[in-house]
Amino acid sequence: MRLTEIVYTEARPVDGYGPGFFRIGGQVHEGAVLVLPGGIGPWGGYDDTATLLAAAGGLDVLFVGTGAEIAHIPAALRDALEGAGIGVEVMASPAACRTYNVLLAEGRRVGLALLPV
């Protein structure tokens, strides 16, 4: 089997996570976080729709990590994102991190909106 080292361009992969934090591109971020090709920053949670819409343009899909367990996101949030042409995939934050890293390595235009575990 041949192994190839993954090279990330501008976006940074999720290196790890734990209670209340995420390690992204070698830096620790406390609390809810938004990870997009243009940068990483805090996210205000489900009520912070404006930040997502302003920052997530041009994405193929936005993964919404709902914490330790999968949960439904508010219908208004899903409707706003899908209305803006952004695909939305909801999953537990650990699964969202793993899926994001795989698609990021493939060169896909993906983003993450994560609630901590």
N, C-alpha and C positions, 0 to 999 in steps of 0.2 A: 504494500500500500504506500502511496506517495502522499506525504503531508506537505501542505503549502502554508507558509506563514501568512496570516491575514494582515493586510495593510489598510488602515482606515485613512481616508483623505481628511476632509475638514471636520466631519462629525466625530464625536468621541463615543466609544462603547461604554456600557455599564460594566464596571469591574467587580462590583459587589454591592451588597445591601445588608442591612441589619435593622434592629429596632430603632426606628426614627431617622434613619439616614440611608443615603445612596452614595457609592463611590463611583464617579463617572470620570473617565479619562485621568484617573489618578488623584482626583480631588474629591473631598468629602462634602456632601450637600445635606444639610439637615432639613427635615420636614418634606412637604410636598414639593416636587420639582418638575420643571418642564424642560425637556431635552429636544432640541430642534437643530437642524443643520446649521443655523445661524448662531447658536449658542445655548447656554444652559442658564436657567434662572429659577427663581421661586415661582410656585404656582399656588393660587389662592383656593384651589379645590373646585368642586362642581359649580360653584357660583361665579367663578372667574371665567366666564365664557368669552368676554371681550379680549382678554389676553390670548386665549387660544385662537380666536378668529384673526386677530392682528398678526400673530406670529406664525401660524401654521399654513399659510398660503403656499401652494406649490407642492404639498406633500401628496404622496400616493395614499398613505394610510397613517393615522394617528392611533397608537396603542394607548389605551387608558387603563392604567393599573389601579385597581380598586383596593389595594392593601393586601393583607394576608389571605383573604378569601375573595372569590369572585362575587360581584354584586352588580345589580342594575344601576346604570347611571340615570340621572333625571332625563325624562323625555325631551324637555326643552333644550338641554345641552346636546343630545344626539341630533335633534332636528336642526339646531343652528349649525352644527358642524357639517352634517350631510347637505344642508341647504347651501353651504359655501363650497360644496364639491369635495369635501374632505372625507375619505373613507374612515370609519371608526370601528375599531376592534376592542372590545372590552374583555379584560381577563384579570386575574390576580396579578399583583405587581411582580412577583418573581417570574411568572410565565411571560409577562409583558417584556421584562428585561431580556430574557433569553431570546424571545422571538425578534425583538428589536435588533439585538446583536447579529443574529443570523442574516436578517434582511439588510442590515447596514453593511455587512461584509460582502453582500452580493451587489452593492452599489445602488440599492433602492432608496427612494426619497421617503424616509420614514421619520416619525417623531414619537415622543413619549410624554404622557402626562401621568405622573406617578403619585399616588398616595403612599405614605410609608407603611411598612409592615409592623 
